[in-house]
Structure formats: structure tokens, C-alpha cells
Amino acid sequence: RQRQMCIRDSPYIDHQNVFFTLFLGLVALYVYDYLKEKNRLLASLGIYLIGMLAYFMETDYGIFGVLMIVLIYAFNSKVGSAHVVAVVTVLMVAVSGSGILQGFAILSIPFILMYDGTKGRGPKYLFYVIYHGHILILYLIQSFR
């Protein structure tokens, strides 16, 4: 007898990847920009609700990812961004129990502080090939298991 497929059997229903966090962060930025001058409390509530959506959707980084995106945008400075990364990372590790691995995000702070605002040089398109190539390789490995 064949079992009927239910929605829980579809891919990614229990956990969403980082692109969902980035998308919700973008939506939160639109809410922030639209409401910040009109009503800061309503803007904060909108960001909180979007963060809770990320939490319940079980996106990578959840509410902390959305919060980090909005705060880095709001501070709009290297030092402010470095502080946001430090504080939100500590909160993620301490409050959410995301594990010590997330603590390594602190290592990005020197790079944030050294960034001078100029676009980098180099083989830009090589990284597109490497990224998509490694995804293809992982897919092929998984297919042959």
C-alpha cells in the first residue's frame, strides 16, 4: 500500500535557507524606510512581526538575521555595523542557543572596519562559476548516493 504524500514531506518545510532570511530582511528594510518618518513605533512593530515570521518559518538566523540586516542598514557606518555584528552575534549565541559556530561571525568585524567603500578588483565572474559549480557538485554527490 502506497502512502499518501503530505505537505510535511515536501522539501524545506521544516527549515528555510538563508535566502528566506535575506528576503525577509529586504522586506523589513522597505517597512523601515516607509514608516520610520511617519511612525517609529509602527516601523518597529513591522520589523518585529517580520522577524517573528522568520522565526516561525525557521529561516537561517531567524529573527536575529532580520534584526542584523535592519540594524546594519540603520546605523549606516563601519563602526556602527561592527557594533551590530558584535551585539547581535553575542545575542544569537547566548539567547537562541545557535551554537558556538555562530560566534565566528565576530571574525568579520576587522574586515568591516577595513572596508574603504571601493569596489574590489579581480576575477568577479570566477566566483559565480565556483559558487554554482560547488552546488552542482553537491547535487551530483547527493544524486549518486
C-alpha positions in Angstrom: 0.0 0.0 0.0 1.4 3.3 -1.0 1.4 6.2 1.5 -0.1 9.5 0.5 2.2 12.4 0.3 1.5 15.3 2.7 2.8 18.8 2.9 5.3 17.9 5.6 7.1 15.6 3.0 7.9 18.4 0.6 11.4 19.8 0.6 12.4 22.5 3.1 9.2 22.6 5.0 11.0 22.3 8.4 13.8 24.7 7.7 14.3 27.5 5.2 17.7 28.5 3.9 19.4 31.9 4.1 17.7 33.3 1.1 14.5 33.4 3.0 16.2 35.4 5.7 17.7 37.8 3.2 14.3 38.3 1.5 12.5 39.0 4.8 15.4 41.3 5.7 14.7 43.2 2.5 11.0 43.4 3.2 11.9 44.7 6.7 14.1 47.4 5.1 11.2 48.5 3.0 8.9 48.7 6.0 11.6 50.6 7.9 12.1 53.1 5.1 8.4 53.6 4.6 7.4 54.0 8.2 10.5 55.5 10.0 9.5 59.1 9.5 5.7 58.5 9.9 5.6 56.4 13.0 8.7 54.8 14.6 6.6 52.6 16.8 4.7 51.2 13.9 8.0 50.7 12.0 9.5 48.8 14.9 6.3 46.6 15.2 6.5 45.8 11.5 10.2 44.8 11.8 9.4 42.7 14.8 6.5 40.9 13.0 8.7 40.2 10.0 11.4 38.9 12.4 8.8 36.6 14.1 7.8 35.4 10.6 11.4 34.4 10.1 11.4 32.7 13.4 8.3 30.7 12.7 9.4 29.8 9.2 12.6 28.6 10.7 14.8 30.5 8.4 18.6 30.5 8.8 19.3 33.1 11.5 15.6 33.7 12.2 14.7 36.9 13.9 18.4 37.7 14.6 19.2 37.7 10.9 16.4 40.1 10.1 17.4 42.3 13.0 21.1 42.4 11.9 20.1 43.4 8.4 17.9 46.3 9.6 20.4 47.5 12.2 23.4 47.5 9.9 21.3 49.5 7.4 20.0 51.9 10.1 23.5 52.6 11.5 25.0 53.1 8.1 28.6 53.3 9.3 31.5 50.9 9.6 31.8 51.3 13.4 28.0 51.0 13.8 28.0 47.9 11.6 30.8 46.4 13.6 28.9 47.0 16.9 25.7 45.5 15.4 27.6 42.4 14.3 29.2 42.0 17.8 26.0 42.6 19.8 23.6 40.5 17.6 26.1 37.7 17.4 26.5 37.5 21.1 22.7 37.6 21.5 22.4 34.8 18.9 24.9 32.6 20.7 23.6 33.4 24.2 19.8 33.6 23.8 19.0 31.4 20.9 21.5 28.6 21.6 22.6 28.8 18.0 25.9 27.3 19.0 29.5 28.5 19.2 29.9 28.2 15.5 27.8 31.4 15.0 30.3 33.2 17.3 32.8 33.1 14.5 30.8 35.9 12.9 32.8 38.2 15.2 35.8 37.5 12.9 34.1 39.6 10.2 34.5 42.8 12.3 38.1 43.6 11.2 37.1 43.3 7.6 34.0 45.6 8.1 36.3 48.2 9.8 39.0 47.9 7.0 36.5 48.3 4.1 37.1 51.7 2.4 33.9 51.7 0.3 35.6 51.0 -3.0 34.6 48.1 -5.3 37.1 45.3 -5.3 39.1 44.2 -8.3 39.7 40.8 -9.6 38.1 37.9 -11.3 34.5 38.6 -10.3 32.9 36.1 -12.6 35.2 33.3 -11.4 33.3 33.4 -8.1 30.0 32.9 -9.9 31.4 29.8 -11.5 32.8 28.5 -8.2 29.6 29.1 -6.3 27.3 27.4 -8.9 29.9 24.7 -9.6 30.1 23.6 -6.0 26.3 23.5 -5.8 26.2 21.3 -8.9 28.9 19.0 -7.4 27.0 18.7 -4.1 23.8 17.9 -6.0 25.6 15.2 -8.1 27.1 13.7 -5.0 23.7 13.5 -3.3 22.1 12.1 -6.5 24.5 9.1 -6.6 24.1 8.1 -3.0 
